[in-house]
Amino acid sequence: MAACGVRSDPFDLPGTAGAGGSGGGDGGTPGSCDMAEELVPLEDVVLEGTLGGGDGALSGWCGRDEGPEDVYVLRATNNRDIRIDIDPVGPNGFVPTVRFEVDTCGSTEAVTDDGYTALCEAGGVGITRFVHTEAGRVYTLTIDAPAGSGGDYRVTLTHERPPVGACPVHSNSPLLVSGGYFLWSNVLGSGQGRMDGLCGGPGQENMFAVVVAEPGVLRARVTATDGTSTPIVDVRTGCGFVTSQDCDQGAAGGSAEVQISVTEPGTYYVTADHHGVGTFAYDLEIWLN
């Protein structure tokens, strides 16, 4: 198997991942990045396997995941939204930690020089989350167990655009007419967000449903007011990654800005985001001219 990630240096973690979920953590060698199982791009798949007790080779930044793991790699050929279901599997199942990493594998940090963790879910089973893939990038899906434990798992990947209800839309929904202006200031706590896009954005975010009542030019700007964060602004027509009209990432402590032409009035989803998982203080400004 080709190594996951895009670093030029080899991943020297020992062992192999479970082919088809056979389980690297059977008490023998644990799963690893350089022996990850390749997933077929654009193909929906049910990943099932059994992880035994013992120690693993990889861990992330959330959950109890020091035990064995299975690792899968996806080399994206298209921009797509993906639904991830962490399914219950009965009495022999366990609560896995599921990570979806961008251009990196096995990082113990949420954001590194090599990439970032788009999803680190340790909340249980019966959970649905949405992520996305961008053409030309490499994604690693790791299914990890707590130290000394394991069991059966089932994780389903489906190429499906998320509904608006899957996005963290703010309760404040501004209405803009020509010449209108909206300002929002906030301080977001540290931790992983739920909205990523072409410009990244693993940290916490605020997403606003902006009702544009007239044709015009919609302009949005996010300014980092804490002097250190890297701001991101994203404008979409829906929740899904593929509905993004434009996005921009500014310099640390600076501003990010986009503008789009609106020919048909409707609802646009404007997100103030940042590349990091620390706290984020920002101003969001939206105009319709």
C-alpha positions in Angstrom: 0.0 0.0 0.0 1.2 3.5 -0.7 1.7 5.7 2.4 -1.1 8.0 3.5 -0.4 11.7 3.7 1.7 13.9 1.5 4.9 14.2 3.4 8.1 13.3 1.6 9.6 11.5 4.6 8.3 7.9 5.3 6.0 7.1 8.1 7.9 4.6 10.2 5.1 3.4 12.4 5.1 -0.4 12.7 2.4 -2.8 11.6 -0.5 -2.9 9.1 -4.1 -1.8 9.0 -6.9 -4.3 8.8 -7.6 -5.0 5.1 -11.4 -4.6 4.8 -11.4 -4.0 8.6 -9.8 -7.2 9.6 -8.3 -5.4 12.5 -4.8 -4.4 13.1 -5.3 -4.5 16.8 -5.7 -8.3 17.2 -3.0 -8.4 19.8 -0.4 -8.4 17.1 0.9 -5.4 15.1 -1.4 -2.3 15.2 -2.6 -0.3 12.2 -0.3 2.3 10.7 -0.2 5.0 8.2 2.2 3.4 5.7 0.1 0.3 5.4 -3.3 1.9 5.3 -6.0 0.3 3.2 -6.9 2.3 0.1 -10.5 3.3 -0.4 -12.0 3.7 -3.9 -12.7 7.4 -4.7 -16.4 8.3 -5.0 -17.5 4.9 -3.8 -19.9 4.5 -0.9 -18.5 1.9 1.6 -19.4 0.2 4.8 -16.2 -0.4 6.9 -16.6 -3.3 9.3 -13.9 -4.9 11.4 -12.9 -6.2 14.8 -10.2 -4.6 16.9 -8.6 -6.6 19.7 -7.1 -5.4 23.0 -3.6 -4.0 23.4 -1.8 -0.8 22.4 -2.1 1.1 19.2 0.4 3.0 17.1 -1.7 6.1 16.6 -3.7 8.6 18.6 -5.3 11.9 17.9 -6.4 15.0 19.9 -9.7 13.9 21.2 -11.2 10.8 23.0 -9.6 7.8 24.5 -7.8 6.3 21.6 -4.5 4.7 22.8 -5.7 1.3 21.7 -5.5 -0.5 18.4 -6.8 1.1 15.2 -7.6 0.4 11.6 -6.5 3.0 9.1 -8.0 3.8 5.6 -6.7 6.3 3.1 -8.7 8.2 0.4 -7.1 10.0 -2.5 -9.7 12.4 -3.6 -10.4 12.9 -7.3 -13.4 15.2 -6.9 -14.8 17.9 -4.6 -17.5 16.0 -2.7 -19.4 16.0 0.6 -19.3 12.8 2.6 -21.6 11.6 5.3 -19.9 9.5 8.0 -22.2 7.3 10.2 -20.7 5.7 13.3 -23.1 2.7 13.7 -23.9 0.6 16.7 -23.1 -3.1 16.1 -24.6 -5.0 19.0 -23.1 -6.6 22.2 -19.6 -7.0 20.8 -19.3 -3.4 19.7 -17.3 -0.6 21.3 -17.3 3.2 21.2 -14.6 4.1 18.6 -12.8 7.4 18.2 -13.1 8.3 14.5 -10.7 10.8 12.9 -10.7 12.2 9.4 -7.4 13.9 8.7 -6.4 16.1 5.8 -2.9 15.7 4.3 -1.6 14.1 7.4 -1.9 10.8 9.3 -1.5 10.0 12.9 -1.0 13.5 14.2 -1.4 14.0 17.9 -2.3 17.7 17.2 -5.4 19.1 15.6 -3.5 21.4 13.3 0.1 20.7 12.1 2.4 21.9 9.3 1.4 18.9 7.3 -2.3 19.2 7.5 -5.2 19.2 10.0 -7.8 17.0 11.6 -11.2 17.8 10.0 -13.1 15.4 12.3 -12.3 13.9 15.6 -15.4 12.3 17.0 -15.5 10.4 20.3 -19.0 10.9 21.3 -20.4 7.4 20.9 -22.3 5.4 18.3 -25.4 6.2 16.3 -23.8 9.5 15.3 -23.7 11.2 11.9 -21.2 13.7 10.8 -20.4 15.4 7.5 -16.9 16.1 6.0 -15.7 16.9 2.5 -13.0 15.9 0.1 -11.2 18.3 -2.2 -9.7 17.0 -5.5 -6.0 16.2 -5.3 -5.8 16.0 -1.5 -5.2 12.9 0.6 -7.5 12.0 3.5 -7.0 9.5 6.3 -9.8 7.8 8.2 -8.8 6.2 11.4 -11.0 4.0 13.6 -9.4 3.8 17.0 -10.1 1.9 20.2 -9.5 2.8 23.9 -6.3 1.3 25.4 -6.6 -2.3 26.3 -10.1 -2.8 24.7 -11.7 -3.3 21.4 -14.5 -5.2 19.6 -16.6 -4.9 16.5 -17.1 -1.6 14.6 -19.1 -0.4 11.6 -18.5 3.0 10.0 -20.4 3.9 6.8 -19.2 6.5 4.2 -21.8 7.9 1.9 -21.3 10.6 -0.7 -24.2 12.8 0.3 -24.7 16.6 0.5 -25.6 17.6 4.1 -29.0 19.3 4.7 -29.0 22.8 6.2 -30.0 21.2 9.5 -26.6 19.5 9.7 -24.9 22.9 9.8 -24.5 25.0 13.0 -26.6 28.0 11.7 -26.8 30.9 14.1 -30.2 32.0 15.4 -29.6 35.5 14.2 -30.6 35.7 10.5 -30.0 39.2 9.0 -32.1 40.5 6.1 -30.3 42.7 3.6 -31.6 45.1 1.0 -29.5 47.3 -1.3 -27.2 49.5 0.8 -27.7 47.2 3.8 -25.0 46.4 6.4 -24.6 43.7 9.1 -22.0 43.6 11.8 -21.4 40.8 14.3 -18.6 40.5 16.8 -17.9 37.4 18.9 -15.3 35.4 20.8 -15.3 31.7 20.1 -13.9 29.1 22.5 -11.2 26.6 21.6 -12.1 23.3 20.0 -13.0 21.7 16.7 -15.7 23.2 14.6 -18.1 21.6 12.1 -17.6 23.7 9.0 -14.6 23.3 6.7 -14.2 24.4 3.2 -11.7 25.1 0.4 -10.0 27.6 2.7 -9.8 25.2 5.6 -11.3 26.1 8.9 -10.9 23.3 11.5 -11.7 25.7 14.5 -15.0 26.8 15.9 -17.1 29.0 13.6 -20.3 31.1 13.4 -22.5 30.5 10.3 -25.3 33.0 9.5 -28.2 32.5 7.1 -28.3 35.9 5.3 -31.5 36.6 3.5 -30.6 38.7 0.4 -33.8 40.5 -0.6 -32.6 42.2 -3.8 -30.0 41.6 -6.5 -26.6 43.2 -6.0 -23.1 42.5 -4.9 -22.8 40.6 -1.6 -19.6 41.4 0.2 -18.4 39.7 3.5 -15.3 40.3 5.6 -14.0 38.6 8.7 -11.3 40.4 10.8 -9.4 38.7 13.5 -9.6 41.1 16.5 -7.4 39.1 18.8 -4.3 39.9 16.6 -3.2 36.3 16.2 -5.9 34.1 14.6 -6.0 33.3 10.9 -9.5 34.4 9.7 -11.5 32.6 7.1 -14.8 33.8 5.4 -17.0 31.4 3.4 -20.2 32.2 1.4 -22.4 29.3 0.4 -25.9 28.7 -1.0 -26.4 25.7 1.3 -24.7 23.7 4.0 -22.6 21.5 1.8 -19.0 22.1 0.8 -19.9 21.9 -2.9 -22.3 24.8 -2.5 -19.5 27.3 -1.6 -19.5 30.3 -3.9 -16.3 31.7 -2.6 -14.0 31.7 0.4 -10.8 33.5 1.5 -8.2 33.0 4.2 -6.4 36.1 5.5 -3.1 36.5 7.2 -2.7 35.9 11.0 -4.3 38.8 12.8 -5.7 40.2 9.5 -8.8 40.1 7.4 -10.4 37.7 4.9 -12.9 39.1 2.3 -15.0 37.8 -0.6 -17.7 39.3 -2.8 -20.2 37.6 -5.1 -22.7 38.8 -7.6 -26.3 38.0 -6.6 -28.7 37.9 -9.5 -31.4 35.9 -7.7 -32.6 37.0 -4.2 -32.4 34.1 -1.7 -30.6 32.8 1.4 -26.8 32.8 1.5 -24.8 31.1 4.3 -21.9 33.3 5.5 -19.4 31.7 7.9 -16.8 33.4 10.1 -14.1 30.7 10.6 -10.4 30.4 11.4 -7.5 28.0 10.7 -6.7 26.7 14.2 -8.5 25.2 17.2 -7.7 27.9 19.8 -9.9 30.8 20.8 -11.0 33.2 18.0 -12.1 36.8 18.4 -13.5 38.4 15.3 -15.7 41.0 13.5 -17.9 39.9 10.7 -19.2 42.5 8.3 -21.6 41.9 5.4 -22.8 44.4 2.8 -25.2 44.4 -0.1 -24.5 47.0 -2.7 
